[in-house]
């Protein structure tokens, strides 16, 4: 079973002398992160003795599946294209064990599991909610606790082709305005692929033809993406009005800062 047996990858590179310092610095960063990966048995860069520019990358993985997961990691997708840009690949060979003793003595490592990839998208071009940093921090901490690979950003390129990565979950957090180009957005395909979307508070207030309306002035959507995604689109706030708040003292007594509230007040 090729997928569940050990696999070696041997890559021979030609790196011009003027690029070697930069290339090796990236190789070191790549090695540090790669050696932490599930299924990585051996990962090293060596230099040929008979050449001033020939380097060999020697990899050994628990399975072909582990190697495939490796090629999708952030450190691989960030560093390898940059390294390839200043070097030449002379050969690349995917190899299986040739000796039966190597096959018999090899113990498979736990199956590789790729982390859930989450984007917390905070882009806001009209009304800015002061609570957004705190909300982003909370969501980031929660994702880290789940051992997910999480990115917090307001860069629209992360939501547009051709540069957007593939996300497992996209969280739209307190957004406003035209937060990405509707013609190149990835949200529709993301949903069609069965992946998750979470809209937090003002996420429904994007792509409107006005700013944070207060009162009875309705705003209109400039594109259907928000309603297509969530089934609704914010159009305005109601007129400011007062209301009577009734406090359940039995419940609030255990919450710090709420114990001083009266039984009833107007707000």
C-alpha positions in Angstrom: 0.0 0.0 0.0 1.9 3.0 -1.3 -0.2 5.5 0.7 0.5 3.9 4.0 4.2 2.9 3.5 7.3 5.1 4.1 8.3 7.4 1.3 11.5 9.2 0.5 11.9 12.4 -1.5 15.2 13.4 -3.0 15.5 16.8 -4.6 18.7 18.1 -6.2 18.9 21.9 -6.6 21.4 24.2 -8.2 21.7 27.4 -6.2 23.9 30.2 -7.7 26.6 31.4 -5.2 25.1 34.9 -5.0 21.8 33.5 -3.9 23.0 30.9 -1.4 23.0 33.0 1.8 19.3 33.9 1.2 18.4 30.5 0.1 19.9 28.7 3.1 18.3 31.2 5.5 14.9 30.2 4.1 16.0 26.5 4.1 16.7 26.8 7.8 13.3 28.3 8.6 11.6 25.6 6.5 13.5 22.8 8.2 12.6 24.0 11.7 8.9 24.0 11.0 8.9 20.9 8.8 10.6 18.8 11.5 7.7 19.6 13.9 5.2 18.0 11.5 3.4 14.8 12.1 4.9 12.0 10.0 8.3 13.8 9.3 11.0 11.2 10.0 13.9 13.0 8.4 14.4 16.3 6.7 17.7 17.8 5.8 19.7 19.9 3.4 23.2 18.8 2.3 25.7 20.2 -0.1 27.6 18.2 -2.7 31.4 18.1 -2.1 32.1 18.2 -5.9 30.2 21.3 -6.6 30.0 24.9 -5.3 26.3 25.2 -6.2 24.7 21.8 -5.8 22.4 21.1 -2.8 20.4 17.9 -2.0 17.2 17.9 0.0 16.7 14.5 1.7 13.2 13.8 3.1 11.7 10.7 4.7 8.0 10.6 5.5 5.8 8.1 7.3 3.5 7.9 4.3 2.7 9.6 1.0 -0.3 11.2 2.7 2.0 12.9 5.3 4.1 14.3 2.4 1.0 15.7 0.7 -0.1 17.4 3.9 3.4 18.9 4.2 3.0 20.6 0.8 -0.1 22.5 2.0 1.4 23.9 5.2 1.9 27.6 5.5 5.7 27.4 5.8 5.9 25.3 2.6 3.6 27.5 0.6 5.3 30.6 1.8 9.0 29.6 1.6 9.3 27.0 -1.2 8.1 29.3 -4.1 10.6 31.9 -2.9 13.4 29.4 -2.8 12.5 28.0 -6.2 12.6 31.5 -7.6 16.3 31.9 -6.8 17.4 28.3 -7.7 17.0 25.6 -10.3 15.6 22.1 -9.7 17.9 19.6 -11.3 15.9 16.5 -10.3 13.1 15.4 -8.0 12.6 11.8 -7.2 9.9 10.2 -5.1 11.2 6.9 -3.8 10.0 3.8 -2.0 12.0 1.4 0.2 14.0 -1.0 -2.0 15.0 -3.5 0.8 12.4 -5.8 2.4 14.2 -5.3 5.7 13.4 -1.6 5.6 9.8 -2.3 4.8 9.5 -4.8 7.7 11.3 -2.8 10.3 9.4 0.4 9.6 6.6 1.4 12.0 4.0 3.7 10.7 3.4 6.9 12.6 0.0 8.3 13.5 -2.1 9.4 10.5 -1.5 13.0 9.5 -4.4 15.4 10.3 -4.3 18.8 8.7 -5.4 21.6 10.9 -8.7 23.4 10.3 -7.8 26.6 8.5 -9.8 29.6 9.7 -10.0 33.3 8.6 -11.2 35.9 11.0 -11.9 38.8 8.5 -12.2 42.2 10.1 -12.3 44.6 7.1 -14.5 47.6 7.8 -14.6 50.6 5.4 -17.7 52.5 6.7 -18.7 52.4 10.3 -16.0 51.0 12.7 -17.0 49.1 15.8 -14.7 49.8 18.7 -15.4 46.3 20.0 -13.9 44.6 16.9 -10.3 44.1 18.4 -11.7 42.5 21.6 -14.0 40.2 19.5 -11.2 39.3 17.2 -8.9 38.5 20.2 -11.6 36.3 21.7 -12.2 34.4 18.5 -8.5 34.0 17.9 -7.9 32.6 21.4 -10.8 30.1 20.9 -9.4 28.9 17.6 -6.0 28.4 19.1 -7.5 26.4 21.9 -9.1 24.1 19.3 -5.6 23.7 17.7 -6.8 25.3 14.5 -4.7 27.3 12.0 -6.1 30.8 12.3 -5.5 34.1 10.5 -6.8 37.5 11.6 -6.7 40.0 8.8 -8.5 42.9 7.0 -6.6 42.3 3.7 -9.2 41.9 0.9 -6.8 39.7 -1.1 -7.5 36.9 1.3 -11.1 36.9 0.1 -10.5 37.4 -3.6 -9.1 35.3 -6.5 -6.5 34.6 -7.6 -4.5 35.0 -4.3 -7.0 33.8 -1.7 -6.0 30.6 0.2 -8.5 27.9 0.7 -10.2 28.3 4.0 -12.3 25.8 6.0 -14.1 28.5 7.9 -14.5 32.2 7.2 -15.7 34.4 10.0 -17.0 37.9 9.0 -16.5 40.1 12.0 -18.2 43.5 12.3 -17.6 44.4 8.7 -18.9 47.4 6.8 -18.6 48.8 3.3 -17.4 47.0 0.1 -15.1 44.6 2.0 -14.0 42.7 -1.2 -14.6 42.8 -4.9 -17.9 41.0 -5.7 -16.6 40.0 -9.1 -13.6 38.1 -7.7 -14.9 37.0 -4.3 -14.4 33.4 -3.1 -17.3 33.3 -0.6 -19.9 31.8 -3.1 -17.6 28.9 -4.1 -16.5 28.5 -0.5 -20.2 27.8 0.5 -20.8 25.6 -2.6 -17.9 23.5 -1.5 -19.7 22.8 1.8 -17.4 25.0 4.0 -18.4 27.1 6.9 -19.2 30.8 7.2 -20.0 32.7 10.5 -21.2 36.3 10.4 -20.8 38.3 13.6 -23.0 41.3 14.3 -22.3 43.9 11.6 -21.4 41.4 9.0 -24.9 41.9 7.6 -24.2 45.7 7.1 -21.7 45.3 4.2 -22.3 46.5 0.6 -24.8 49.2 1.4 -25.3 52.5 -0.4 -25.0 54.6 2.8 -23.4 54.7 6.2 -24.8 53.5 9.5 -28.3 54.9 9.1 -30.1 55.9 12.2 -33.9 56.3 12.0 -36.2 55.5 9.2 -33.9 56.1 6.2 -33.5 52.7 4.5 -30.3 51.8 2.8 -30.1 49.5 -0.2 -27.7 46.7 -1.0 -25.1 47.4 -3.7 -24.8 43.6 -4.4 -26.6 40.5 -3.3 -23.7 38.6 -1.8 -24.7 39.2 1.9 -28.3 38.2 1.4 -27.3 35.2 -0.7 -25.0 34.1 2.1 -27.1 34.8 5.2 -30.6 35.1 3.9 -30.9 38.7 5.2 -29.3 42.1 4.8 -29.2 45.0 7.4 -30.8 48.1 6.0 -31.1 50.6 8.9 -31.3 51.0 12.7 -34.7 51.8 14.2 -35.4 55.3 15.7 -33.7 55.6 19.1 -36.2 54.7 21.8 -36.3 54.2 25.6 -37.1 50.9 27.2 -37.6 49.5 30.7 -35.0 46.9 31.9 -36.1 44.4 34.5 -33.2 42.7 36.3 -33.3 39.2 37.6 -31.2 39.7 40.7 -31.0 35.9 41.4 -29.0 35.5 38.2 -27.0 38.7 38.1 -25.7 38.4 41.7 -23.0 35.9 40.5 -21.7 38.3 37.7 -19.1 40.7 38.8 -20.1 44.3 38.0 -23.8 43.6 37.8 -24.6 43.1 41.5 -25.3 46.8 41.9 -28.0 47.1 39.3 -31.5 48.0 40.6 -34.5 45.7 40.1 -35.7 47.9 37.3 -34.5 51.0 35.3 -35.2 52.9 32.1 -32.5 53.0 29.4 
